[in-house]
Amino acid sequence: MAGEKLRIVACRILEYLERNPNAQDTLEGIVEWWLLYRYTKGNVARVKEALEELVTAGLVLGRRGKESRIYYKLNPQKPKEISTFLRTKRSPGDDQSNS
């Protein structure tokens, strides 16, 4: 995964999904509701890139809804891989209040 900020975004998405394993939402919903206090609409491209990386890694599933928007959710078959990703990608100094 390219870039420190992208890694932080990916970790925050997975952390949210670990706390809320039944959650699923679109890119816009993730930016607005899951990452509300950390990101502005200007960071949508970074969140989208992080989601694409997580889907490629198989940690997050993407499903196209009836209105052609993609809904993202945790891959329930990958708990060990998700824990490993978070453990190895999260830095002890990650500041939860910065983007």
Phi and psi in degrees as GROMACS dihedral restraints (atoms count N, CA, C in turn):
[ dihedral_restraints ]
;  ai    aj    ak    al  type     phi  dphi    fc
    3     4     5     6     1   -82.9    20    10
    4     5     6     7     1   133.8    20    10
    6     7     8     9     1    85.1    20    10
    7     8     9    10     1   139.8    20    10
    9    10    11    12     1   -64.0    20    10
   10    11    12    13     1   -44.3    20    10
   12    13    14    15     1   -66.5    20    10
   13    14    15    16     1   -35.9    20    10
   15    16    17    18     1   -65.2    20    10
   16    17    18    19     1   -40.6    20    10
   18    19    20    21     1   -61.5    20    10
   19    20    21    22     1   -42.0    20    10
   21    22    23    24     1   -64.8    20    10
   22    23    24    25     1   -42.7    20    10
   24    25    26    27     1   -60.9    20    10
   25    26    27    28     1   -46.2    20    10
   27    28    29    30     1   -60.0    20    10
   28    29    30    31     1   -43.2    20    10
   30    31    32    33     1   -63.3    20    10
   31    32    33    34     1   -40.8    20    10
   33    34    35    36     1   -66.5    20    10
   34    35    36    37     1   -36.5    20    10
   36    37    38    39     1   -64.5    20    10
   37    38    39    40     1   -47.3    20    10
   39    40    41    42     1   -65.6    20    10
   40    41    42    43     1   -37.6    20    10
   42    43    44    45     1   -62.1    20    10
   43    44    45    46     1   -42.6    20    10
   45    46    47    48     1   -60.6    20    10
   46    47    48    49     1   -45.9    20    10
   48    49    50    51     1   -67.2    20    10
   49    50    51    52     1   -33.4    20    10
   51    52    53    54     1   -64.3    20    10
   52    53    54    55     1   -40.1    20    10
   54    55    56    57     1   -74.1    20    10
   55    56    57    58     1   -25.3    20    10
   57    58    59    60     1  -131.9    20    10
   58    59    60    61     1    69.5    20    10
   60    61    62    63     1   -62.9    20    10
   61    62    63    64     1   -17.4    20    10
   63    64    65    66     1   -96.5    20    10
   64    65    66    67     1     2.2    20    10
   66    67    68    69     1   -71.7    20    10
   67    68    69    70     1   146.6    20    10
   69    70    71    72     1  -154.4    20    10
   70    71    72    73     1   145.1    20    10
   72    73    74    75     1  -163.3    20    10
   73    74    75    76     1   170.9    20    10
   75    76    77    78     1   -83.1    20    10
   76    77    78    79     1   171.5    20    10
   78    79    80    81     1   -52.9    20    10
   79    80    81    82     1   -48.9    20    10
   81    82    83    84     1   -62.0    20    10
   82    83    84    85     1   -41.5    20    10
   84    85    86    87     1   -66.1    20    10
   85    86    87    88     1   -38.6    20    10
   87    88    89    90     1   -63.3    20    10
   88    89    90    91     1   -46.2    20    10
   90    91    92    93     1   -62.7    20    10
   91    92    93    94     1   -46.3    20    10
   93    94    95    96     1   -73.9    20    10
   94    95    96    97     1   -40.8    20    10
   96    97    98    99     1  -105.9    20    10
   97    98    99   100     1   -43.9    20    10
   99   100   101   102     1   -76.1    20    10
  100   101   102   103     1   -38.6    20    10
  102   103   104   105     1  -112.8    20    10
  103   104   105   106     1    21.7    20    10
  105   106   107   108     1   -45.2    20    10
  106   107   108   109     1   -51.5    20    10
  108   109   110   111     1   -84.9    20    10
  109   110   111   112     1    -0.5    20    10
  111   112   113   114     1  -112.0    20    10
  112   113   114   115     1   -25.0    20    10
  114   115   116   117     1  -129.4    20    10
  115   116   117   118     1   149.4    20    10
  117   118   119   120     1  -105.7    20    10
  118   119   120   121     1   173.0    20    10
  120   121   122   123     1   -62.3    20    10
  121   122   123   124     1   -20.4    20    10
  123   124   125   126     1   -66.8    20    10
  124   125   126   127     1   -15.3    20    10
  126   127   128   129     1   -99.8    20    10
  127   128   129   130     1    10.2    20    10
  129   130   131   132     1   -57.9    20    10
  130   131   132   133     1   -40.3    20    10
  132   133   134   135     1   -61.5    20    10
  133   134   135   136     1   -39.3    20    10
  135   136   137   138     1   -67.1    20    10
  136   137   138   139     1   -41.8    20    10
  138   139   140   141     1   -64.5    20    10
  139   140   141   142     1   -41.8    20    10
  141   142   143   144     1   -61.2    20    10
  142   143   144   145     1   -43.5    20    10
  144   145   146   147     1   -63.3    20    10
  145   146   147   148     1   -41.4    20    10
  147   148   149   150     1   -63.5    20    10
  148   149   150   151     1   -42.6    20    10
  150   151   152   153     1   -62.0    20    10
  151   152   153   154     1   -42.8    20    10
  153   154   155   156     1   -61.2    20    10
  154   155   156   157     1   -40.5    20    10
  156   157   158   159     1   -65.2    20    10
  157   158   159   160     1   -41.1    20    10
  159   160   161   162     1   -67.6    20    10
  160   161   162   163     1   -36.5    20    10
  162   163   164   165     1   -67.4    20    10
  163   164   165   166     1   -45.1    20    10
  165   166   167   168     1   -59.2    20    10
  166   167   168   169     1   -37.4    20    10
  168   169   170   171     1   -76.4    20    10
  169   170   171   172     1   -10.1    20    10
  171   172   173   174     1    82.0    20    10
  172   173   174   175     1     9.8    20    10
  174   175   176   177     1   -86.1    20    10
  175   176   177   178     1   -25.9    20    10
  177   178   179   180     1  -127.2    20    10
  178   179   180   181     1   142.2    20    10
  180   181   182   183     1  -104.0    20    10
  181   182   183   184     1   141.0    20    10
  183   184   185   186     1  -116.0    20    10
  184   185   186   187     1   132.0    20    10
  186   187   188   189     1  -130.8    20    10
  187   188   189   190     1   128.0    20    10
  189   190   191   192     1   -78.9    20    10
  190   191   192   193     1   124.8    20    10
  192   193   194   195     1   -83.4    20    10
  193   194   195   196     1   179.2    20    10
  195   196   197   198     1   -59.2    20    10
  196   197   198   199     1   -33.1    20    10
  198   199   200   201     1   -91.0    20    10
  199   200   201   202     1    17.4    20    10
  201   202   203   204     1    70.7    20    10
  202   203   204   205     1     8.2    20    10
  204   205   206   207     1   -87.8    20    10
  205   206   207   208     1   148.1    20    10
  207   208   209   210     1   -92.1    20    10
  208   209   210   211     1   132.4    20    10
  210   211   212   213     1  -105.9    20    10
  211   212   213   214     1   130.8    20    10
  213   214   215   216     1  -108.2    20    10
  214   215   216   217     1   142.9    20    10
  216   217   218   219     1  -153.0    20    10
  217   218   219   220     1   165.1    20    10
  219   220   221   222     1   -65.1    20    10
  220   221   222   223     1   141.7    20    10
  222   223   224   225     1   -84.8    20    10
  223   224   225   226     1   105.5    20    10
  225   226   227   228     1   -66.7    20    10
  226   227   228   229     1   -11.7    20    10
  228   229   230   231     1   -90.4    20    10
  229   230   231   232     1     3.8    20    10
  231   232   233   234     1  -125.1    20    10
  232   233   234   235     1    39.4    20    10
  234   235   236   237     1   -62.1    20    10
  235   236   237   238     1   -39.4    20    10
  237   238   239   240     1   -66.9    20    10
  238   239   240   241     1   -42.3    20    10
  240   241   242   243     1   -65.1    20    10
  241   242   243   244     1   -37.5    20    10
  243   244   245   246     1   -66.5    20    10
  244   245   246   247     1   -45.5    20    10
  246   247   248   249     1   -60.5    20    10
  247   248   249   250     1   -42.2    20    10
  249   250   251   252     1   -64.1    20    10
  250   251   252   253     1   -44.7    20    10
  252   253   254   255     1   -57.5    20    10
  253   254   255   256     1   -48.9    20    10
  255   256   257   258     1   -64.8    20    10
  256   257   258   259     1   -40.0    20    10
  258   259   260   261     1   -66.2    20    10
  259   260   261   262     1   -39.7    20    10
  261   262   263   264     1   -88.9    20    10
  262   263   264   265     1   -26.0    20    10
  264   265   266   267     1   -93.0    20    10
  265   266   267   268     1   -26.5    20    10
  267   268   269   270     1   -77.4    20    10
  268   269   270   271     1   132.2    20    10
  270   271   272   273     1   -96.0    20    10
  271   272   273   274     1   145.4    20    10
  273   274   275   276     1   -57.6    20    10
  274   275   276   277     1   -27.3    20    10
  276   277   278   279     1   -93.4    20    10
  277   278   279   280     1     8.2    20    10
  279   280   281   282     1   -56.5    20    10
  280   281   282   283     1   124.3    20    10
  282   283   284   285     1   -92.7    20    10
  283   284   285   286     1   115.1    20    10
  285   286   287   288     1   -69.6    20    10
  286   287   288   289     1   -10.8    20    10
  288   289   290   291     1  -101.1    20    10
  289   290   291   292     1    -6.7    20    10
  291   292   293   294     1  -106.4    20    10
  292   293   294   295     1   160.3    20    10
